[in-house]
Amino acid sequence: MKIKEIRFRAWLLGLILLSILAPAIWLAVYKLEGEKPVIRLESDSASIGKTHELHVMAADSKTGLRKVWVGLLKDGKEFTLLEESFSGG
């Protein structure tokens, strides 16, 4: 094999590896950030009645939220209080 051919193959292999690694690194750093969303529930009382208001704050400062769901579980039944979807960031 000639030296030019070996250099070309090494350059081509490096370019292929870079084209695979660059998107993988971007995905790991920006989309799989490792931080959990922040959820805060504020209530004046420990019990909840029919007219009781709950204040819920949910946020994700890096990638944003795609969906928020708030519900209650009583006697094995699930009750949805709020379900909202957001466009992707």
Residue pairs with C-beta under 8 A, 6 or more apart in sequence:
30 62
30 63
31 63
33 62
33 63
35 60
35 62
37 58
37 59
37 60
37 65
38 57
38 58
38 59
38 60
38 61
39 56
39 57
39 58
40 56
40 57
40 58
41 54
41 55
41 56
42 54
42 55
42 56
42 57
43 52
43 54
43 55
45 52
48 54
48 72
54 70
54 81
56 68
56 70
56 82
58 65
58 68
59 65
63 89
64 86
64 88
64 89
65 86
66 85
66 86
66 88
67 83
67 84
67 85
67 86
68 82
68 83
68 84
68 86
69 80
69 82
69 83
69 84
70 80
70 81
70 82
70 83
71 78
71 79
71 80
71 81
71 82
72 78
72 79
72 81
73 79
